[in-house]
Amino acid sequence: MDKLKLEILTPNGEIFNDVVVSVTLPGEEGEFGVLPHHASLTTLLEAGVIDIEKDDKTVESILINWGVVQVDETKVIVLVEGAVAIRGDSESAVANALEDAKQLINDIADSNPAIASATARIESAARRLL
């Protein structure tokens, strides 16, 4: 099975770097998916959730406030101003990630109508983890 290299970078450092099956991104024109051998493109990202499908078919969700993505046939590089990964090895770690996500949402809620959708998706992701 073909794979993609996915890197998600913030000003504070790398938040994700691994090989994945696919990634869904909150693009300026709407949500879009990227699979291996995708046409090259660079586009702006809006506030929303990046869904990452891993080898084991699990999906990891990362909330972002805004950024840019560069896609080519073998890799996806995402540069974002702010991001929170909704993951954790324990219930308390997941709860902390959710609190961080809520804070990021509050910081951008006034400027983006897609936040209600992102909030619902984050809560759904949290339920999968708990």
C-alpha positions as CSV (number, residue, x, y, z in Angstrom):
1,M,0.0,0.0,0.0
2,D,1.3,3.4,-0.9
3,K,2.0,5.9,1.9
4,L,2.5,9.6,2.4
5,K,5.0,11.4,4.6
6,L,3.2,13.9,6.7
7,E,4.8,16.7,8.7
8,I,2.8,19.3,10.7
9,L,4.9,22.1,12.0
10,T,4.1,25.1,14.3
11,P,6.3,28.0,15.5
12,N,6.8,25.9,18.7
13,G,8.1,22.9,16.8
14,E,6.9,19.7,15.2
15,I,3.5,18.3,16.2
16,F,3.4,15.4,13.8
17,N,5.9,13.6,11.6
18,D,5.1,10.1,10.3
19,V,4.1,8.0,7.3
20,V,0.3,7.9,6.9
21,V,-2.3,6.4,4.6
22,S,-4.2,9.6,4.0
23,V,-4.9,13.1,5.4
24,T,-7.9,15.3,5.3
25,L,-7.3,19.1,5.6
26,P,-9.5,22.1,6.2
27,G,-8.7,24.0,3.0
28,E,-9.7,27.6,2.2
29,E,-12.2,26.3,-0.4
30,G,-13.4,23.5,1.9
31,E,-12.2,20.2,3.3
32,F,-10.1,18.0,1.0
33,G,-8.4,14.7,1.2
34,V,-4.9,13.8,0.1
35,L,-3.7,10.3,-0.9
36,P,-0.4,9.2,-2.2
37,H,0.4,10.4,-5.8
38,H,-1.8,13.5,-5.2
39,A,-1.2,16.4,-7.7
40,S,1.2,19.0,-6.3
41,L,-0.4,22.1,-4.8
42,T,0.1,24.8,-2.2
43,T,-3.0,26.3,-0.5
44,L,-4.1,28.1,2.6
45,L,-5.8,26.3,5.4
46,E,-8.6,27.6,7.6
47,A,-9.4,26.8,11.2
48,G,-10.6,23.3,11.5
49,V,-9.5,19.7,12.0
50,I,-6.8,17.7,10.2
51,D,-7.7,14.0,10.2
52,I,-4.9,11.6,9.8
53,E,-5.5,8.0,8.8
54,K,-2.6,5.8,10.0
55,D,-1.5,2.3,8.9
56,D,-3.6,0.6,11.6
57,K,-6.7,2.4,10.2
58,T,-6.9,4.6,13.4
59,V,-7.6,8.3,12.8
60,E,-5.7,11.0,14.7
61,S,-7.3,14.5,14.8
62,I,-5.3,17.8,15.1
63,L,-7.1,21.1,15.6
64,I,-5.5,24.0,13.8
65,N,-6.2,27.7,13.7
66,W,-4.8,28.6,10.2
67,G,-1.8,27.8,8.0
68,V,-0.6,26.7,4.7
69,V,-0.1,23.2,3.2
70,Q,2.3,22.1,0.5
71,V,1.4,18.8,-1.2
72,D,3.3,16.7,-3.7
73,E,3.1,13.0,-4.8
74,T,5.0,11.6,-1.8
75,K,4.7,14.1,1.1
76,V,2.5,16.7,2.8
77,I,4.0,19.6,4.8
78,V,1.6,21.6,6.9
79,L,2.8,24.9,8.5
80,V,0.3,26.2,11.1
81,E,0.3,29.1,13.5
82,G,-1.4,27.0,16.2
83,A,-2.3,23.4,16.6
84,V,-3.5,20.9,19.3
85,A,-3.3,17.2,18.8
86,I,-6.3,15.4,20.3
87,R,-4.5,12.3,21.6
88,G,-3.1,10.9,24.8
89,D,-2.1,7.7,26.6
90,S,-4.5,8.3,29.4
91,E,-7.8,9.8,30.1
92,S,-6.2,12.8,31.8
93,A,-3.8,13.4,28.9
94,V,-6.8,13.3,26.5
95,A,-8.7,15.7,28.8
96,N,-5.7,18.1,28.9
97,A,-5.6,18.0,25.1
98,L,-9.3,18.8,24.9
99,E,-8.8,21.8,27.3
100,D,-6.0,23.0,25.0
101,A,-8.2,22.5,22.0
102,K,-11.0,24.5,23.6
103,Q,-8.6,27.3,24.4
104,L,-7.5,27.4,20.7
105,I,-11.1,27.4,19.6
106,N,-11.9,30.2,21.9
107,D,-9.0,32.2,20.6
108,I,-10.3,31.9,17.0
109,A,-14.0,31.5,17.4
110,D,-14.9,35.1,16.7
111,S,-13.2,35.1,13.3
112,N,-14.4,31.8,11.9
113,P,-17.9,30.3,11.4
114,A,-16.5,26.8,10.8
115,I,-15.6,26.5,14.5
116,A,-18.9,25.0,15.5
117,S,-18.2,22.1,13.1
118,A,-14.6,21.8,14.4
119,T,-15.9,21.7,17.9
120,A,-18.3,18.9,17.1
121,R,-15.5,16.9,15.4
122,I,-13.1,17.4,18.3
123,E,-15.7,16.1,20.7
124,S,-16.3,13.1,18.4
125,A,-12.5,12.4,18.3
126,A,-12.4,12.6,22.1
127,R,-15.2,10.1,22.4
128,R,-13.3,7.7,20.2
129,L,-10.2,8.0,22.5
130,L,-12.1,7.7,25.8
